[in-house]
Amino acid sequence: MTLKFALPMLALALVAPTTGQAADKAFPIQLADEATPDLAEAFVEAFETPMASSSDLDAVRVIDERSYHFRPVAMHKIGDHLWALLSTGSLEDAGHSDGGINAVHYLRDAEGGWQRVGEWLDLGAVGTVGNAATAWAFSDAIGKNPYLVTSGGGVWQGCAISTATLTELAPGGPVDRAGFTDAMSSGAGTGQVDGQYDGRIVAAEPDNSFTVGYTGTRSFTQRYVLKDGKYALVGTDQVPGC
């Protein structure tokens, strides 16, 4: 694997982004699709590249001879002076089935600036046509450690489907713990049955289970229970596939 870096330079003061949700706002977990501001200095430290003069943050990495363009999208406090930064990497010249890459960095807000603690690639949900996650959120209500929720998907012959992944931001590094369909829409293709489902995490028993509530063609809930390090669906999946 060959890694290369390229980043336009930006000189900004260290600013700790706003984090966390009030207890009564923990559910349903709402995913965002707009990047959080004030991530430039953390992003530069995460990708270990010099500062630049442009406001267009773009770190290029060549992974397995393919170029991925990373940009910072969100950050969350996960411990004492410890933060997790999510960056999404899109793939150049991608085919329909090619996904992007999500990067998670742990950074310490030390005196004088950010210090990189660790880097993990290829976590969470990604989309098609070279897209990484297209929506994301952090939650402190799923377990004793914070969680990152990412979402990504695509369209196949008139049927759109999106999957969400729950990633535990554990002290030793992030770990993907669960996945579920968070959106599905069919009917545009030949012979397809019309249907639309949108799912959001509406409740959780920390480190034990979480519940996804669906609206659309039908309204129902599905529960996922932690077993052997992964959350598994209880019963049969009621969301149709494409």
C-alpha positions as CSV (number, residue, x, y, z in Angstrom):
1,M,0.0,0.0,0.0
2,T,1.4,3.4,-1.1
3,L,0.4,6.5,0.8
4,K,0.9,10.0,-0.5
5,F,-0.2,13.3,0.9
6,A,-1.3,16.6,-0.6
7,L,-3.1,19.4,1.3
8,P,-3.6,23.1,0.5
9,M,-2.4,25.2,3.5
10,L,-4.6,26.9,6.0
11,A,-3.6,28.9,9.1
12,L,-6.3,28.8,11.7
13,A,-6.2,28.9,15.5
14,L,-7.0,25.8,17.5
15,V,-10.8,25.8,18.1
16,A,-12.5,22.9,19.9
17,P,-15.8,22.2,18.1
18,T,-19.1,22.1,19.9
19,T,-19.9,18.5,21.0
20,G,-22.6,16.5,22.7
21,Q,-26.4,16.5,23.0
22,A,-28.6,17.3,25.9
23,A,-30.1,14.2,27.5
24,D,-33.6,14.9,26.2
25,K,-32.2,15.3,22.7
26,A,-30.4,12.0,22.5
27,F,-33.1,10.3,20.5
28,P,-33.9,10.0,17.7
29,I,-30.4,10.2,16.5
30,Q,-30.4,12.8,13.7
31,L,-27.7,12.4,11.0
32,A,-26.1,15.5,9.4
33,D,-24.8,15.9,5.9
34,E,-23.0,19.3,6.3
35,A,-19.4,19.5,7.6
36,T,-18.8,21.1,10.9
37,P,-16.7,24.3,10.8
38,D,-13.4,24.9,12.6
39,L,-11.8,21.5,11.8
40,A,-8.9,22.8,9.7
41,E,-6.1,22.6,12.3
42,A,-7.2,19.2,13.6
43,F,-7.4,17.9,10.0
44,V,-3.9,19.1,9.2
45,E,-2.5,17.3,12.3
46,A,-4.5,14.2,11.6
47,F,-3.1,13.8,8.1
48,E,0.4,14.9,9.1
49,T,0.8,17.5,6.3
50,P,1.9,21.1,6.4
51,M,-0.5,24.0,6.7
52,A,-1.5,25.7,3.4
53,S,-2.9,29.0,2.2
54,S,-6.2,27.9,0.8
55,S,-9.5,27.4,2.6
56,D,-10.3,24.3,0.5
57,L,-9.2,21.4,2.7
58,D,-8.3,18.4,0.7
59,A,-5.8,15.6,1.7
60,V,-5.0,13.2,-1.1
61,R,-3.9,9.7,-0.3
62,V,-3.0,7.0,-2.8
63,I,-4.2,3.6,-1.4
64,D,-3.7,0.5,-3.5
65,E,-2.8,2.7,-6.5
66,R,-6.1,4.7,-6.3
67,S,-6.4,8.3,-5.2
68,Y,-8.8,9.2,-2.4
69,H,-9.6,12.9,-1.6
70,F,-10.3,13.4,2.1
71,R,-12.1,16.3,3.8
72,P,-13.0,16.8,7.5
73,V,-16.7,16.6,8.3
74,A,-17.2,16.2,12.1
75,M,-15.5,16.0,15.4
76,H,-16.6,14.7,18.9
77,K,-15.0,14.7,22.4
78,I,-14.5,11.1,23.5
79,G,-12.4,11.4,26.6
80,D,-10.3,13.7,28.8
81,H,-8.7,16.1,26.2
82,L,-9.3,13.4,23.5
83,W,-11.3,13.9,20.4
84,A,-12.4,11.8,17.4
85,L,-12.2,13.4,13.9
86,L,-14.2,11.9,11.0
87,S,-13.0,12.6,7.5
88,T,-14.6,11.2,4.3
89,G,-12.5,10.1,1.4
90,S,-14.0,10.1,-2.1
91,L,-12.5,8.0,-4.9
92,E,-11.4,9.3,-8.3
93,D,-12.6,7.6,-11.5
94,A,-14.9,5.3,-9.5
95,G,-17.3,2.8,-10.9
96,H,-20.8,2.3,-9.6
97,S,-19.8,-0.4,-7.2
98,D,-16.7,1.4,-5.8
99,G,-17.1,2.9,-2.4
100,G,-15.0,5.7,-0.8
101,I,-13.2,5.4,2.6
102,N,-14.0,6.9,6.0
103,A,-11.0,7.9,8.2
104,V,-11.2,8.3,12.0
105,H,-8.4,10.0,13.8
106,Y,-8.0,10.3,17.6
107,L,-6.5,13.7,18.5
108,R,-5.4,15.1,21.9
109,D,-6.0,18.8,22.5
110,A,-2.7,19.5,24.1
111,E,-1.3,22.9,25.0
112,G,-0.1,24.5,21.8
113,G,-2.3,22.5,19.4
114,W,-3.6,19.1,18.4
115,Q,-1.5,15.9,18.8
116,R,-2.4,12.9,16.7
117,V,-3.0,9.7,18.8
118,G,-4.0,7.2,16.1
119,E,-5.5,6.7,12.7
120,W,-8.0,4.1,11.4
121,L,-9.3,3.7,7.8
122,D,-12.2,1.8,6.2
123,L,-14.7,2.1,9.0
124,G,-18.4,2.8,8.9
125,A,-20.8,3.0,6.0
126,V,-19.9,4.2,2.5
127,G,-21.8,4.9,-0.7
128,T,-21.4,4.0,-4.3
129,V,-19.6,5.8,-7.2
130,G,-16.6,6.6,-5.0
131,N,-18.6,8.2,-2.2
132,A,-17.7,7.7,1.5
133,A,-20.3,8.3,4.2
134,T,-22.9,10.9,3.1
135,A,-24.4,11.5,6.5
136,W,-23.1,11.1,10.1
137,A,-23.7,11.7,13.8
138,F,-22.1,11.1,17.2
139,S,-24.0,9.8,20.2
140,D,-23.1,9.4,23.9
141,A,-26.3,7.4,24.6
142,I,-25.6,4.0,23.0
143,G,-22.8,2.8,25.3
144,K,-20.3,3.8,27.9
145,N,-18.1,4.9,25.0
146,P,-19.3,7.4,22.4
147,Y,-20.5,6.0,19.1
148,L,-20.2,7.3,15.5
149,V,-23.1,6.6,13.2
150,T,-22.4,6.8,9.4
151,S,-24.7,6.3,6.5
152,G,-24.1,5.6,2.8
153,G,-25.9,3.9,-0.1
154,G,-26.8,4.1,-3.8
155,V,-29.3,3.4,-6.5
156,W,-29.7,0.1,-8.3
157,Q,-32.1,-0.1,-11.3
158,G,-34.5,2.4,-9.8
159,C,-34.3,1.1,-6.2
160,A,-32.4,3.3,-3.6
161,I,-31.1,1.8,-0.4
162,S,-28.9,3.2,2.3
163,T,-27.1,1.4,5.2
164,A,-26.1,2.9,8.6
165,T,-23.1,1.6,10.6
166,L,-22.6,2.1,14.3
167,T,-18.9,2.4,15.3
168,E,-17.9,2.4,18.9
169,L,-15.2,4.9,19.6
170,A,-13.4,2.8,22.2
171,P,-10.2,4.0,24.0
172,G,-8.1,1.4,22.1
173,G,-9.5,2.4,18.7
174,P,-12.8,2.5,16.8
175,V,-14.7,-0.7,16.2
176,D,-17.7,-1.3,13.9
177,R,-20.5,-2.9,16.0
178,A,-23.7,-2.9,14.0
179,G,-25.4,-2.1,10.7
180,F,-29.0,-1.6,9.6
181,T,-30.9,-0.3,6.6
182,D,-31.7,3.4,7.3
183,A,-33.5,4.2,4.0
184,M,-35.1,2.3,1.2
185,S,-37.2,3.5,-1.8
186,S,-38.4,1.3,-4.6
187,G,-40.9,1.6,-7.5
188,A,-38.9,3.4,-10.1
189,G,-37.7,0.3,-11.8
190,T,-39.6,-2.1,-14.1
191,G,-41.8,-4.5,-12.1
192,Q,-40.9,-3.0,-8.7
193,V,-43.4,-2.6,-5.9
194,D,-43.7,1.0,-4.6
195,G,-42.2,1.3,-1.1
196,Q,-40.4,3.8,1.1
197,Y,-38.8,3.3,4.5
198,D,-36.8,5.7,6.7
199,G,-35.2,4.4,9.9
200,R,-33.6,6.2,12.8
201,I,-32.3,5.0,16.2
202,V,-35.0,5.9,18.6
203,A,-33.9,4.3,21.9
204,A,-31.0,2.4,23.4
205,E,-30.1,0.4,26.5
206,P,-26.5,1.3,26.8
207,D,-24.1,-1.5,25.8
208,N,-27.0,-3.9,25.6
209,S,-29.4,-3.0,22.7
210,F,-30.7,-0.2,20.5
211,T,-34.0,0.2,18.6
212,V,-34.6,1.5,15.1
213,G,-37.9,3.1,14.4
214,Y,-39.2,3.1,10.8
215,T,-41.7,5.4,9.0
216,G,-43.0,5.4,5.5
217,T,-45.0,2.6,3.8
218,R,-45.3,1.0,7.2
219,S,-44.4,2.1,10.7
220,F,-42.6,-0.4,13.0
221,T,-39.5,-0.8,15.2
222,Q,-36.7,-3.3,15.1
223,R,-34.4,-4.1,18.0
224,Y,-30.7,-5.0,17.9
225,V,-29.0,-6.8,20.8
226,L,-25.3,-6.9,21.6
227,K,-23.8,-10.4,21.4
228,D,-20.2,-11.4,21.1
229,G,-19.1,-7.9,20.3
230,K,-21.7,-7.2,17.5
231,Y,-25.3,-6.0,17.6
232,A,-27.7,-8.6,16.0
233,L,-31.3,-8.0,14.8
234,V,-33.9,-9.7,17.0
235,G,-36.3,-11.5,14.6
236,T,-36.7,-11.1,10.9
237,D,-35.8,-7.9,9.0
238,Q,-39.0,-6.2,8.0
239,V,-37.3,-3.8,5.6
240,P,-37.4,-5.2,2.0
241,G,-34.2,-5.1,-0.1
242,C,-33.8,-4.0,-3.6
